Amino acid sequence: MKRIFLPLCLVASVAFVQSCKMKNTTSAVKGDADSKVYVAPGKYDEYYNFVSGGFNGQVSVYGLPSGRLLKLIPVFAVFPENGYGYSEETKAMLNTTNGQIPWDDQHHLDLSQTNGEQDGRWLFANANNTPRIARIDLKTFKTVEILQIPNSAGNHSSPFITENTEYVVAGTRFSVPLGAEDVPISSFKQNFHSTASFISVDKNSGNMSIAFQIVLPGMNLDLSHGGKGPSHDWFFFSSYNTEQAYTLLEVNASQKDKDYIVAVNWKKAEEYAKAGKGKKVPADYAHNTYDEGKQTATSVIEHDVLLLDPKDCPDMIYMIPCPKSPHGCDIDPSGEYIVGSGKLAALIPVFSFSKIIKAIGSKQFEGDFQGIPIIKYEAALYGEVQKPGLGPLHTEFDDKGNAYTSMFLSSEVVKWSLKDLKVLDRAPTYYSVGHLMIPGGDTRKPSGKYLVAYNKITKDRFLPTGPELAQSAQLYDISGDKMQLLLDYPTIGEPHYAQACLASLIQDKQVKYYDINKNGNEFVTMGEKKANVVRKGNRVDVYMTAIRSHLVPDNIEGVFVGDDIYFHVTNLEQDWDIPHGFAIKNNPNAELLIMPGETVTLKFTPQKQGIYPFYCTDFCSALHQEMSGYLRVSPKGSNTPLKFGTGETADTSAQK
Amino acid sequence: MKQVHLLASIVITSLLIYSCGSGSDSGSQSSSGNAAGDSSMVAPKDKTADQALTDAKGKGKFTEVKLTHPLDKAMLAKGKAVYDVKCSACHKVTGEKLVGPGWKGVTDRRKPEWIMNFVTNTDEMIDKDPAAQAMLEQCMVRMPNQHLSDEEARDVLEFMRDNDGKN
């Protein structure tokens, strides 16, 4: 007993000593943090949290405050587990003028709004690499539209919206020549442009269409946000590299003391576009839409776009000097304050919308940037937050007149007052915070309850998993004077911006299954009686049904090497959460998940003869393991007759 | 060493006892020697119990279904269409069991109310109704809730009645 007790004491004291020395969150988490994030079994989270996936090209959905992952929505990346981007119905979603691009770099999200408040209808997502904007339907959590953006590269300052979702914007991070001109890179100043695209969103259907593109000087548009209330008609983009460097930007784009916030009066732009001040130019881009009735996506290549040149459109654009390569460009809930965050600045400038309007009226300009008037810094400035921390990136707002800015270099969230620009509180993050998010924090009606910090560096936060680690997120309670760290959790991909809304806004609108009688898929099989296999040349259409726990037909013969076989699988179930999977041995394509009442098509072109089992990949019932069948692929030119069925057995003792 | 050995035996023994005893809730009081011959999975043949299942109306909103004589031709046709899309994958119109039981004679085995409750209130019926639970033990697949409307359920009932030669 004594002997055991002694080592125990040693262990305990060593642990104690170590915990005192280490600076980790164990010391940072205080009080009742655990009870604030505990969502009991069977209970729901208070918020849906939509998080960009960065390099995974997807959007993930978490519950808050628990931090539980609820879903991964494939958007710009193929998703073999459910067939997105592989099935005949969804292939077209990823079509571009450069063919199918099955991946992207997804940075920012914005939830649709009405009167500056979240309305729970759609979620917009940007693709940074191959400029695209996607719209996700929040009734099905499916990507239903993807629009390519021509005359752009690095679609970073996107997909932010105006207060009534009139427009969603795209902006060019990497200036490029318009069209496909072959020019020397060194002709950047003359030939390269950035563009700010305004994409109209249909009030009812949500369908997007490029209304106009504003042609801007060559520079890097970084982030943006729409005005609110009094600034409703305006959109604000941050910019860097107004030095117009095209090599070693790290040094050459950090020369000037100030870059600009680009203030765009989109209402004016809209008028100019209507008045015929724009120029229609040829520009090819893909517009992909998923028809929920037909359960099928189509891709249309559009051929022109309307360009607005600021030279022809006076009083449409102004430049506001902003210190040191601004990144975040965030508007407070009242619409009066515009917060620019200079990545390399030791302060945060806050601009006043009413002062900007006054300065424009009294022409308080200090020259122009390639023809665009530059408003005097002091004339636009409301004030500066002094010594906020190092490396300010992004700002969100609460419902009490406070702003929260992420500090990348000093790894902290800094809370400050919009009223007097005084720093009120600091909370460390682990580590190197990028974006942060308050539910509704970029709308007129923010919630003042939680803040999530999305960190770029994880290091020792979780059990190590080799050289590559999950990105860490941290949840803070911001309801009191001091921010309280509640929870640390790993995320998927690389989260950049995120959105969150009250669960009650969308949870009751969820589609639970598709009414089989309204299934408009061209290849639906309405009941097993209609199951069929039809050959036309070397195309074979298999009209297949799935229900617990069999497929019809489950024996198919008379197809040959090199045939294009289309398996149109209709899930006959009419119950929530009973998808069926479909997979074929050696199919290089993908597998499918077919939701109840839905039809999805998987193409298979067998390269070798043989017997190919196929089966359901989503455990659906006690007899799921039995839910399978065989496809016989005969050599090309053989005369195996077409034969298919389910449940028919033959006396085959004589058969070879 | 001896003590440890003893303890282990006790643990193992009690585990054994526990697993024997938990085989059936109602049988836990009976002597373990009898366990092998007493399987709770097989219901005792009891004619009054069978009759009770046949007379049951099930759980759901249908307490009184008015039958039409002669059969309603329009309902019958609609019922057939519903059957083709939502039911035929698992139920034959003969007595042969496919995934679920064949439909021949179903209107004799079950009350019209039971049928309509089962079709429209599937999950609660499977969880609570003795006849539905007995069927689950035989078929080993929960009948999918195919979300038939009340009207569709009634149409299907007419189709079943026709299939059973009722008029």
Interface residues (C-beta under 8 A of the other chain):
Chain A: Y513 D515 I516 N517 M526 G527 E528 K529 T545 I547 R548 S549 H550 V552 L572 E573 Q574 D575 I578 S621 A622 L623 G647
Chain B: D84 V85 K86 S88 A89 C90 L98 V99 T122 M140 V141 R142 P144 N145 Q146 H147 L148
